[in-house]
Amino acid sequence: MIAECIYSVNKRAKNYRDKVREYIKSPYYSHLQDNIDNAIAKKVEYYGMKEELLKKFSPTVIHKQFVKNTKRVYSYEEDYQKNLVEKEADITRKGNYFDNERCTKIHFFDYQIENNLYFFYYEIGGFSFHKPINEVEAIESGLNIVEIDENFKTYGRKIEDLLSVPFVRKVLNLLNSGDYTIVE
């Protein structure tokens, strides 16, 4: 039951994570910043519940994922020219646009950054979960580090397929009370 609760709040958090990305990419939503703020708050709430539920369990290994991301630098940022020269080999796109608020042309460039992401990996009741951690936590944990595919992605689920949030809160309250026995 605890694994299903973790699964439920984890998938809800991912739904909101994806909603934030959708809002950021689309200029067509009214009250855009309110939508983004509300979705971020719900995402944080559900990931917080997941963290609380995971506290009762130990990860089995560390997953390490190599990722490439794009970073955009704007001409109004400090050290723009310096970064432009330093990142020249990694630049994937240059462009500009007219900023009406600033009444000036803004230049920008995108460049590739590469890094590793680390996750505690849990196996609980037939489900598996990741919890993001930093490199220091990964090393200090003493667990084996296993590389996973850089294209590994996770997705949300329809809320109709998930346990209700009030039920998950009841389970969480029970766990926090200490008045329970975990049966495998």
N, C-alpha and C positions, 0 to 999 in steps of 0.2 A: 504494500500500500504506500509506503514512504517513497519507493522508486516511482510510482505513478504520480505522486504529488510533485516530486522533483521534475519529472518529465513534463507535467502540466504547466508549472510556472516557467520552466525553461523555454517551452514552445511559445508561451504567451509573450515572454520577454523577446524572443526572436521575431515574433510578429510585429512588436513595436519597434524593434531595431530596424526591420525592413520598412516599416511605415515612415520612420525618420528619414531613411535614405530616399524613399519615394517623395516625401515632402520637399526635401532639399533639392532634388533634381527637377522638380516641376514648379514652374512659376504660376500655375493656374489655380492653386488652392487659395481660397479667401482666408484671411486671418492666418496666414502661413506661419508666422513666428509662434502664435498661440498653439497651433497644431503641432509644431515641432516641440515646443516646450512640454506640452501635455504628453506627447508620445515618449519623450525622453524620461519624464517623471514615472510613467507606467513601466517603461523598460527597466529603470533603476529599481523600482519597487519589486518587480518580479525576479530580477536577478538577485536582489537582496534576500528574498524568500528562498531562492535556490541555495544561496550561500548558507543560510541558517539551517536548511535541511541537510546539506552536505556535511556540516560540522560533526555529525554523529558517525561519519564514515571516513575511511582512509583511502587515499588514491593508491592505485596499483603500480602505475608507471608515470613518467613524464612524457608527454608528446611534444615534439619540436617540429615546427613548421616554418620552412623558408618561404618568405613572401616578397613580392615586388609591389611597390606602390608608387603613385605619382604625386609629387608635391608641386604646388604652384606658388611662384614668388612674384609679387607685384612691385612695380616701380616706386610706389609710395612707402614700401617697407625699408627699414634701416638696412644698410649694406647691400642694397639691390645690385649696384654695379660690381661690387666685390664678389657677390654670389654668382653673378652672371659669368664672370671670368673663371671662377673656381669650378663651376658646374658645367662648363662648356661641353665637355665630352659626354655628359650624361643627359643633356637637354634633348627632349623629344618633341617639343613644340614651342614656338614663340608666337606672340600675337599682341594685339592692342585693341582698345576700345575707348570710346569717349565717355567719361564719367560726368554726368550732368550735375551731380551734387558737388563735385570738386571743380567743375568747369575746366577740365583738362583731359588730355589724352593719357590713358594709363597703359603702360607696357607690362607684359608679363611673360614668364617662361615656365614650362613644366619640365621637371627632370625626374628620373627614376631613382628611387631609394630601395635598398634591399636590407632586410633584417630577418631575424628569427623570432618567432612567437613561441612561447612555452605555455603548456597547459598541464595541470594535474588531470589525470585520467582516472575516472571512477567506473567500476562495474558494480551495479546494485540491482538486484532483483530482475535480471534479464534486460536491463537498460544500461546504457553507457552515457557518461557525462564528461564534459570538459569544464575546467575552471581556469581562466587565464591567470598566469603568474609571470613574474619577471625572471630573468636569467639567474640572478643570485638565489632566488627561492628554489629554482630548479636544481641548481648545483648543491645547495645546502640541504635539500631534502634527502639526499643519499639514494634516491630511487633511480632505477635505470632510465636512461633517456632514449626514446625511440623516435626516429624521424617519421613523419607522416607526409603524405603527398601535398605539394603546394596548392593543388586545386581542390583540396578537401573543403567542403562547404556544408553548413547546416541550415536547416529551414524551419520555419514555424509550421503550425498546423491549424486547421479550422477549430475554433473554440468549442464547437459542438462535440468534438471528439475528445475533449479534455475534461479533467475533473474540475468542479466549480472552485472558484477562489475561496468562498466561505468554508468549504470543506477542507481545503489545503490549510487555511488559517487555523482550523480546529486541530488538525494533525500537528501543525507547528506548535500550537499552544500546549498540546499534550506532551510533545517532545521537550519543550522548555520547562514543563512542570517536573520532569524527571520521573513521573509515575507511569512507566511503560516498560514493556519487555519486547525486544526485537526478536522476531522469529524468522529464521532464514528459510 
